[in-house]
Amino acid sequence: MGRRDLREQLAELEALTPSLRVVHVLEQPPDGWTGEHGRISAEMIHRYIPEPQLRRLEYFICGPDAMMDAVEALLLSIDVPASRLNTERFKFV
């Protein structure tokens, strides 16, 4: 499955699920990218998730180990309960 296919599937899922919001964050975006870029930060999370909901939501994290470790540590540092973190780790072969 190519990146375009995955983005289309996420867009469809987002359209079907009113409570789901997908935010694409590119560490090294191409010229002209107007979305979020860099690494995920506490400020970025607070831009999309109101404080009262922050600790009640479920977080699904999937990606390379280093990215997942950083996101998990970040969420825990802003008081998201560990029980709200759902992870799936994979490695490129």
C-alpha positions as CSV (number, residue, x, y, z in Angstrom):
1,M,0.0,0.0,0.0
2,G,1.4,3.4,-1.0
3,R,1.4,6.6,1.0
4,R,-1.3,8.0,-1.1
5,D,-3.6,5.0,-0.4
6,L,-3.0,5.3,3.3
7,R,-3.8,9.0,3.3
8,E,-7.0,8.3,1.3
9,Q,-8.0,5.7,3.8
10,L,-7.3,8.0,6.7
11,A,-9.4,10.7,5.1
12,E,-12.3,8.3,4.6
13,L,-12.1,7.1,8.2
14,E,-12.0,10.7,9.4
15,A,-15.1,11.5,7.3
16,L,-16.9,8.6,8.8
17,T,-15.9,9.2,12.4
18,P,-16.9,12.7,13.7
19,S,-14.7,12.4,16.8
20,L,-11.5,11.5,14.8
21,R,-9.2,14.2,13.5
22,V,-6.1,13.3,11.6
23,V,-3.2,15.7,11.6
24,H,-0.3,15.0,9.3
25,V,3.1,16.2,10.7
26,L,6.1,16.0,8.4
27,E,9.5,16.3,9.9
28,Q,11.0,17.5,6.6
29,P,8.1,18.7,4.4
30,P,8.4,19.5,0.7
31,D,8.3,23.1,-0.5
32,G,4.8,24.4,-0.4
33,W,3.7,22.3,2.6
34,T,1.3,24.3,4.7
35,G,0.5,21.7,7.4
36,E,2.3,20.9,10.6
37,H,6.0,20.2,10.4
38,G,8.9,19.4,12.6
39,R,8.6,17.1,15.6
40,I,5.5,16.7,17.6
41,S,5.6,19.0,20.6
42,A,3.4,19.8,23.6
43,E,2.4,23.1,21.9
44,M,1.3,21.2,18.8
45,I,-0.8,18.8,20.8
46,H,-2.4,21.7,22.8
47,R,-3.3,23.3,19.4
48,Y,-5.6,20.4,18.6
49,I,-6.7,19.0,21.9
50,P,-8.4,21.1,24.5
51,E,-7.0,20.8,28.0
52,P,-10.2,19.2,29.5
53,Q,-10.1,16.4,26.9
54,L,-6.3,15.8,27.0
55,R,-6.4,13.1,29.8
56,R,-9.7,11.5,28.7
57,L,-8.8,10.6,25.1
58,E,-7.2,7.4,23.8
59,Y,-3.9,7.9,21.9
60,F,-2.9,5.5,19.1
61,I,0.8,5.7,18.3
62,C,2.5,3.7,15.5
63,G,5.9,4.1,13.9
64,P,9.6,3.6,14.3
65,D,10.9,3.0,17.8
66,A,12.6,6.4,18.3
67,M,9.5,8.4,17.2
68,M,7.2,6.3,19.4
69,D,9.5,6.7,22.4
70,A,9.6,10.4,21.9
71,V,5.8,10.7,21.5
72,E,5.1,8.4,24.5
73,A,7.5,10.5,26.7
74,L,5.9,13.7,25.5
75,L,2.4,12.6,26.3
76,L,3.4,11.3,29.7
77,S,5.1,14.6,30.4
78,I,1.9,16.5,29.8
79,D,0.0,14.2,32.2
80,V,-1.7,11.9,29.8
81,P,-2.2,8.6,31.7
82,A,-0.2,5.7,30.4
83,S,-3.4,3.6,30.3
84,R,-4.6,5.9,27.5
85,L,-1.5,5.1,25.3
86,N,-2.0,2.4,22.6
87,T,1.1,1.5,20.6
88,E,2.1,-0.6,17.7
89,R,5.8,-0.8,16.9
90,F,7.3,-1.8,13.6
91,K,10.7,-1.8,12.0
92,F,11.7,-1.2,8.4
93,V,13.4,-4.2,7.0
